[in-house]
């Protein structure tokens, strides 16, 4: 089980990303647009730099929904490999069967 503080910090980052997503997207389109004047593009870069760092999508860590484990997490299931194997063995994941031969 991961520290509760790490899990809460990640949830706070997810909220910030959702809050600033539209504004970040509009500023990034201005920065990437070559037809816009260099001064306007520089202003957009400066506004992006002023935004909170945790509002960037790349700062979110993929964690297991059940345990909070940060590594070996399957994106499709949002579970760590340990929990995925455990739930599959119990038959609690539809369509997944633990193989044995």
MMTF fields as JSON, N, C-alpha, C and O atoms, coordinates in Angstrom:
{
  "mmtfVersion": "1.0.0",
  "mmtfProducer": "UNKNOWN",
  "numBonds": 403,
  "numAtoms": 404,
  "numGroups": 101,
  "numChains": 1,
  "numModels": 1,
  "chainsPerModel": [1],
  "groupsPerChain": [101],
  "chainIdList": ["A"],
  "bondAtomList": [4, 2, 8, 6, 12, 10, 16, 14, 20, 18, 24, 22, 28, 26, 32, 30, 36, 34, 40, 38, 44, 42, 48, 46, 52, 50, 56, 54, 60, 58, 64, 62, 68, 66, 72, 70, 76, 74, 80, 78, 84, 82, 88, 86, 92, 90, 96, 94, 100, 98, 104, 102, 108, 106, 112, 110, 116, 114, 120, 118, 124, 122, 128, 126, 132, 130, 136, 134, 140, 138, 144, 142, 148, 146, 152, 150, 156, 154, 160, 158, 164, 162, 168, 166, 172, 170, 176, 174, 180, 178, 184, 182, 188, 186, 192, 190, 196, 194, 200, 198, 204, 202, 208, 206, 212, 210, 216, 214, 220, 218, 224, 222, 228, 226, 232, 230, 236, 234, 240, 238, 244, 242, 248, 246, 252, 250, 256, 254, 260, 258, 264, 262, 268, 266, 272, 270, 276, 274, 280, 278, 284, 282, 288, 286, 292, 290, 296, 294, 300, 298, 304, 302, 308, 306, 312, 310, 316, 314, 320, 318, 324, 322, 328, 326, 332, 330, 336, 334, 340, 338, 344, 342, 348, 346, 352, 350, 356, 354, 360, 358, 364, 362, 368, 366, 372, 370, 376, 374, 380, 378, 384, 382, 388, 386, 392, 390, 396, 394, 400, 398],
  "bondOrderList": [1, 1, 1, 1, 1, 1, 1, 1, 1, 1, 1, 1, 1, 1, 1, 1, 1, 1, 1, 1, 1, 1, 1, 1, 1, 1, 1, 1, 1, 1, 1, 1, 1, 1, 1, 1, 1, 1, 1, 1, 1, 1, 1, 1, 1, 1, 1, 1, 1, 1, 1, 1, 1, 1, 1, 1, 1, 1, 1, 1, 1, 1, 1, 1, 1, 1, 1, 1, 1, 1, 1, 1, 1, 1, 1, 1, 1, 1, 1, 1, 1, 1, 1, 1, 1, 1, 1, 1, 1, 1, 1, 1, 1, 1, 1, 1, 1, 1, 1, 1],
  "groupList": [{"groupName": "UNK", "atomNameList": ["N", "CA", "C", "O"], "elementList": ["N", "C", "C", "O"], "formalChargeList": [0, 0, 0, 0], "bondAtomList": [1, 0, 2, 1, 3, 2], "bondOrderList": [1, 1, 2], "singleLetterCode": "X", "chemCompType": "L-PEPTIDE LINKING"}],
  "groupTypeList": [0, 0, 0, 0, 0, 0, 0, 0, 0, 0, 0, 0, 0, 0, 0, 0, 0, 0, 0, 0, 0, 0, 0, 0, 0, 0, 0, 0, 0, 0, 0, 0, 0, 0, 0, 0, 0, 0, 0, 0, 0, 0, 0, 0, 0, 0, 0, 0, 0, 0, 0, 0, 0, 0, 0, 0, 0, 0, 0, 0, 0, 0, 0, 0, 0, 0, 0, 0, 0, 0, 0, 0, 0, 0, 0, 0, 0, 0, 0, 0, 0, 0, 0, 0, 0, 0, 0, 0, 0, 0, 0, 0, 0, 0, 0, 0, 0, 0, 0, 0, 0],
  "groupIdList": [1, 2, 3, 4, 5, 6, 7, 8, 9, 10, 11, 12, 13, 14, 15, 16, 17, 18, 19, 20, 21, 22, 23, 24, 25, 26, 27, 28, 29, 30, 31, 32, 33, 34, 35, 36, 37, 38, 39, 40, 41, 42, 43, 44, 45, 46, 47, 48, 49, 50, 51, 52, 53, 54, 55, 56, 57, 58, 59, 60, 61, 62, 63, 64, 65, 66, 67, 68, 69, 70, 71, 72, 73, 74, 75, 76, 77, 78, 79, 80, 81, 82, 83, 84, 85, 86, 87, 88, 89, 90, 91, 92, 93, 94, 95, 96, 97, 98, 99, 100, 101],
  "secStructList": [7, 7, 7, 2, 2, 2, 2, 2, 2, 2, 2, 2, 2, 2, 2, 2, 2, 2, 2, 2, 2, 2, 2, 2, 2, 2, 2, 2, 2, 2, 2, 2, 7, 6, 6, 1, 7, 2, 2, 2, 2, 2, 2, 2, 2, 2, 2, 2, 2, 2, 1, 7, 4, 4, 4, 1, 4, 4, 4, 7, 7, 7, 7, 7, 6, 6, 6, 7, 7, 7, 1, 1, 3, 3, 6, 6, 6, 6, 3, 3, 2, 2, 2, 2, 2, 2, 2, 2, 2, 2, 6, 7, 1, 6, 6, 7, 7, 7, 7, 7, 7],
  "xCoordList": [0.839, 0.0, 0.881, 1.806, 0.594, 1.36, 0.95, -0.107, 1.814, 1.49, 0.24, 0.042, -0.574, -1.813, -1.474, -2.187, -0.393, -0.014, 0.348, 0.028, 1.01, 1.377, 0.136, 0.048, -0.822, -2.059, -2.849, -3.37, -2.939, -3.675, -3.0, -3.68, -1.683, -0.95, -1.25, -1.432, -1.302, -1.603, -3.033, -3.279, -3.975, -5.363, -5.476, -6.248, -4.707, -4.698, -4.161, -4.666, -3.139, -2.596, -3.635, -3.748, -4.399, -5.435, -6.487, -6.973, -6.839, -7.796, -7.24, -7.952, -5.968, -5.349, -5.261, -5.475, -4.948, -4.873, -6.233, -6.32, -7.289, -8.63, -9.027, -9.691, -8.62, -8.98, -8.312, -8.942, -7.043, -6.279, -6.161, -5.46, -6.812, -6.628, -6.96, -6.176, -8.094, -8.507, -7.554, -7.183, -7.167, -6.273, -4.898, -4.315, -4.384, -3.084, -3.149, -2.223, -4.233, -4.371, -4.394, -3.756, -5.126, -5.189, -3.834, -3.442, -3.119, -1.791, -0.808, 0.033, -0.91, -0.002, -0.255, 0.684, -1.52, -1.794, -1.189, -0.704, -1.215, -0.597, 0.912, 1.512, 1.52, 2.976, 3.397, 4.416, 2.627, 2.997, 2.66, 3.191, 1.787, 1.358, 2.452, 2.787, 3.008, 4.094, 3.607, 4.404, 2.318, 1.797, 1.618, 1.488, 1.609, 1.466, 2.805, 3.861, 2.759, 3.996, 4.838, 4.298, 6.141, 7.031, 6.752, 6.929, 6.323, 6.022, 4.834, 4.86, 3.794, 2.61, 2.941, 2.458, 3.76, 4.159, 4.972, 4.805, 5.858, 6.662, 5.781, 6.019, 4.769, 3.828, 3.091, 2.874, 2.715, 2.023, 2.951, 2.512, 4.23, 5.202, 5.338, 5.403, 5.38, 5.518, 4.278, 4.396, 3.094, 1.869, 1.846, 1.389, 2.344, 2.441, 3.397, 3.143, 4.495, 5.48, 4.941, 5.363, 4.015, 3.44, 2.406, 2.104, 1.876, 0.864, 1.497, 2.708, 0.692, 1.24, 1.855, 1.312, 2.978, 3.646, 2.792, 2.81, 2.049, 1.231, 0.006, -0.761, -0.197, -1.312, -0.927, -1.75, 0.314, 0.771, 0.403, 0.537, -0.057, -0.551, 0.556, 0.29, 1.788, 2.876, 3.283, 4.048, 2.792, 3.14, 2.287, 2.578, 1.234, 0.369, 1.062, 1.603, 1.037, 1.647, 0.542, -0.465, 0.731, -0.236, -0.098, 0.974, -1.173, -1.154, -2.284, -3.3, -2.086, -3.11, -4.295, -4.108, -5.489, -6.688, -6.927, -7.514, -6.483, -6.739, -5.65, -5.943, -4.4, -3.302, -2.506, -1.84, -2.557, -1.77, -0.358, 0.458, -0.057, 1.291, 1.619, 0.826, 2.804, 3.125, 3.739, 3.721, 4.273, 4.968, 4.195, 3.363, 4.497, 3.888, 2.374, 1.678, 1.867, 0.429, -0.052, 0.495, -1.066, -1.653, -2.659, -3.595, -2.457, -3.325, -4.777, -5.71, -4.944, -6.295, -7.149, -8.341, -6.551, -7.303, -7.127, -7.898, -6.113, -5.746, -5.437, -5.776, -4.782, -4.406, -2.935, -2.394, -2.305, -0.939, -0.943, -1.962, 0.197, 0.29, -0.064, -0.64, 0.276, 0.004, -1.503, -2.016, -2.209, -3.653, -4.372, -5.379, -3.848, -4.45, -4.391, -5.37, -3.256, -3.106, -4.019, -4.644, -4.089, -4.916, -6.398, -7.093, -6.872, -8.284, -8.605, -9.694, -7.651, -7.878, -7.951, -8.741, -7.146, -7.173, -8.502, -8.992, -9.074, -10.368, -11.541, -12.668, -11.263, -12.314, -13.144, -14.301, -12.579, -13.335, -13.16, -13.784, -12.317, -12.163, -12.817, -12.357, -13.877, -14.607, -13.724, -13.02, -13.775, -13.046, -11.592, -10.913, -11.089, -9.681, -9.575, -10.199, -8.763, -8.543, -7.043, -6.287, -6.626, -5.203, -4.88, -5.531, -3.878, -3.539, -2.714, -1.923, -2.91, -2.092, -2.007, -2.994, -0.831, -0.659, 0.312, 0.576],
  "yCoordList": [-1.182, 0.0, 1.241, 1.358, 2.147, 3.385, 4.355, 4.218, 5.334, 6.361, 7.114, 7.382, 7.441, 8.169, 9.548, 10.056, 10.156, 11.485, 11.471, 12.416, 10.412, 10.31, 10.156, 10.739, 9.365, 9.148, 10.457, 10.806, 11.176, 12.44, 13.49, 14.268, 13.517, 14.475, 14.23, 15.173, 12.968, 12.622, 13.016, 13.483, 12.831, 13.228, 14.747, 15.238, 15.486, 16.945, 17.372, 18.316, 16.672, 16.977, 16.726, 17.505, 15.634, 15.337, 16.442, 16.795, 16.989, 18.098, 19.329, 19.992, 19.645, 20.811, 20.658, 21.619, 19.457, 19.216, 19.461, 20.096, 18.966, 19.159, 20.636, 21.12, 21.339, 22.747, 23.622, 24.536, 23.35, 24.198, 23.639, 24.227, 22.542, 21.865, 22.771, 22.86, 23.435, 24.267, 25.444, 25.767, 26.071, 27.23, 26.816, 27.508, 25.693, 25.208, 24.871, 25.181, 24.242, 23.855, 25.082, 25.09, 26.113, 27.321, 28.016, 28.492, 28.075, 28.697, 27.884, 28.454, 26.57, 25.735, 25.869, 25.81, 26.05, 26.251, 27.557, 27.637, 28.584, 29.866, 29.703, 30.235, 28.976, 28.792, 28.027, 28.355, 27.019, 26.192, 26.828, 26.405, 27.835, 28.465, 29.393, 30.383, 29.079, 29.869, 31.19, 32.105, 31.293, 32.516, 33.647, 34.807, 33.323, 34.33, 35.032, 34.423, 36.307, 37.075, 36.509, 35.932, 36.675, 36.141, 36.74, 36.062, 37.986, 38.612, 37.936, 37.67, 37.664, 37.001, 35.574, 35.104, 34.902, 33.547, 33.555, 32.685, 34.548, 34.645, 34.93, 34.394, 35.77, 36.04, 34.761, 34.514, 33.966, 32.706, 31.761, 31.057, 31.744, 30.901, 31.363, 30.542, 32.669, 33.208, 32.904, 32.612, 32.97, 32.631, 31.156, 30.784, 30.314, 28.88, 28.646, 27.8, 29.395, 29.228, 29.696, 29.195, 30.649, 31.161, 30.204, 30.288, 29.31, 28.378, 27.404, 27.191, 26.811, 25.837, 24.641, 24.16, 24.18, 23.051, 21.797, 20.997, 21.623, 20.416, 20.434, 19.471, 21.497, 21.512, 20.876, 20.787, 20.435, 19.741, 18.262, 17.64, 17.712, 16.333, 15.317, 14.244, 15.642, 14.683, 14.498, 13.584, 15.338, 15.217, 14.17, 13.812, 13.681, 12.669, 11.31, 10.934, 10.594, 9.272, 8.223, 8.316, 7.227, 6.132, 5.269, 4.729, 5.141, 4.357, 3.34, 3.523, 2.265, 1.238, 1.847, 2.552, 1.576, 2.112, 1.51, 2.16, 0.281, -0.388, -0.144, 0.127, -0.24, -0.151, 1.135, 1.51, 1.818, 3.029, 2.761, 3.68, 1.513, 1.159, 1.924, 1.925, 2.589, 3.427, 2.686, 3.194, 1.507, 0.806, -0.434, -0.963, -0.882, -2.092, -1.99, -2.914, -0.842, -0.611, -0.758, -0.135, -1.578, -1.755, -0.64, -0.447, 0.088, 1.232, 0.81, 1.475, -0.287, -0.737, -1.022, -0.713, -1.604, -1.989, -1.017, -1.047, -0.154, 0.758, -0.006, 0.426, -1.161, -2.014, -2.394, -2.503, -2.593, -3.088, -4.568, -5.246, -5.059, -6.45, -7.426, -8.483, -7.075, -7.964, -8.097, -9.205, -6.962, -6.993, -7.602, -8.293, -7.343, -7.912, -9.436, -10.109, -9.969, -11.418, -11.988, -13.031, -11.296, -11.769, -11.788, -12.774, -10.708, -10.643, -11.617, -12.189, -11.806, -12.754, -14.182, -14.989, -14.495, -15.837, -16.118, -17.248, -15.079, -15.236, -15.218, -15.553, -14.823, -14.752, -13.487, -13.481, -12.417, -11.179, -10.196, -9.135, -10.537, -9.701, -10.442, -11.523, -9.892, -10.585, -10.873, -9.993, -12.101, -12.492, -12.825, -13.218, -12.685, -12.98, -14.228, -14.346, -15.15, -16.4, -16.601, -16.419, -16.97, -17.245, -18.569, -19.584, -18.548, -19.763, -20.711, -20.289, -21.972, -23.002, -24.181, -24.529, -24.801, -25.932, -26.921, -27.945],
  "zCoordList": [0.0, 0.0, 0.0, 0.805, -0.891, -1.002, 0.098, 0.714, 0.326, 1.309, 0.872, -0.313, 1.818, 1.517, 0.955, 0.089, 1.44, 0.976, -0.504, -1.226, -0.966, -2.381, -3.253, -4.334, -2.771, -3.521, -3.599, -4.659, -2.486, -2.456, -3.332, -4.001, -3.332, -4.165, -5.633, -6.403, -6.017, -7.401, -7.772, -8.885, -6.847, -7.11, -7.258, -8.081, -6.463, -6.567, -7.931, -8.538, -8.402, -9.726, -10.807, -11.754, -10.673, -11.66, -11.708, -12.782, -10.535, -10.492, -11.181, -11.935, -10.932, -11.551, -13.065, -13.804, -13.523, -14.964, -15.602, -16.653, -14.977, -15.517, -15.496, -16.412, -14.456, -14.306, -15.366, -15.899, -15.674, -16.58, -17.995, -18.818, -18.301, -19.591, -20.774, -21.719, -20.735, -21.869, -22.068, -23.196, -20.979, -21.077, -21.598, -22.432, -21.108, -21.583, -23.071, -23.82, -23.495, -24.902, -25.81, -26.863, -25.403, -26.238, -26.319, -27.385, -25.2, -25.215, -26.058, -26.754, -25.997, -26.781, -28.279, -29.072, -28.675, -30.096, -30.58, -31.709, -29.732, -30.098, -30.238, -31.173, -29.32, -29.354, -30.611, -31.219, -31.002, -32.15, -33.494, -34.521, -33.508, -34.75, -35.269, -34.619, -36.434, -37.011, -37.62, -37.824, -37.907, -38.521, -37.509, -37.899, -36.225, -35.175, -34.984, -35.154, -34.632, -34.462, -33.313, -32.369, -33.398, -32.344, -30.966, -29.954, -30.913, -29.623, -28.94, -27.738, -29.728, -29.173, -28.731, -27.701, -29.514, -29.15, -27.862, -27.007, -27.729, -26.512, -25.295, -24.212, -25.474, -24.382, -23.966, -22.78, -24.953, -24.648, -23.89, -22.98, -24.259, -23.551, -22.112, -21.198, -21.905, -20.552, -19.709, -18.519, -20.316, -19.585, -19.217, -18.136, -20.126, -19.811, -18.65, -17.793, -18.62, -17.555, -16.207, -15.165, -16.217, -14.975, -14.362, -13.172, -15.172, -14.674, -13.683, -13.72, -12.796, -11.852, -12.583, -13.578, -12.081, -12.73, -12.687, -13.622, -11.616, -11.479, -12.382, -12.389, -13.139, -14.077, -15.405, -16.316, -15.518, -16.713, -16.626, -15.571, -17.732, -17.755, -17.484, -16.944, -17.852, -17.684, -16.225, -15.918, -15.324, -13.909, -13.185, -12.043, -13.848, -13.225, -13.305, -14.345, -12.208, -12.129, -12.217, -11.514, -13.077, -13.15, -11.902, -11.63, -11.153, -9.918, -9.931, -10.601, -9.178, -9.021, -8.264, -7.273, -8.729, -8.088, -6.712, -5.847, -6.5, -5.232, -4.191, -3.027, -4.616, -3.648, -3.737, -2.772, -4.865, -5.042, -5.516, -5.584, -5.846, -6.298, -7.576, -8.517, -7.619, -8.765, -9.952, -11.073, -9.72, -10.807, -11.236, -10.499, -12.455, -13.025, -13.017, -12.597, -13.492, -13.546, -14.991, -15.901, -15.19, -16.512, -16.76, -15.983, -17.847, -18.153, -18.385, -17.936, -19.081, -19.45, -18.221, -18.206, -17.2, -16.012, -14.851, -13.891, -14.934, -13.846, -12.569, -11.467, -12.742, -11.622, -11.743, -12.843, -10.6, -10.589, -10.946, -10.813, -11.398, -11.838, -10.722, -10.979, -9.489, -8.356, -8.144, -7.985, -8.142, -7.936, -9.138, -8.983, -10.335, -11.533, -11.497, -11.818, -11.111, -11.009, -9.93, -10.12, -8.801, -7.691, -8.074, -7.829, -8.669, -9.06, -10.19, -10.23, -11.113, -12.201, -11.658, -12.147, -10.665, -10.077, -9.39, -9.393, -8.804, -8.132, -9.109, -8.746, -10.357, -11.366, -11.28, -11.701, -10.745, -10.571, -11.721, -11.727, -12.695, -13.879, -15.038, -15.406, -15.621, -16.679, -17.891, -18.386, -18.352, -19.545, -19.329, -20.277, -18.125, -17.866, -17.005, -15.95, -17.496, -16.794, -16.646, -17.6, -15.473, -15.254, -15.933, -15.681, -16.788, -17.527, -16.677, -15.834, -16.91, -16.263, -17.215, -17.863, -17.304, -18.193, -17.641, -18.271]
}
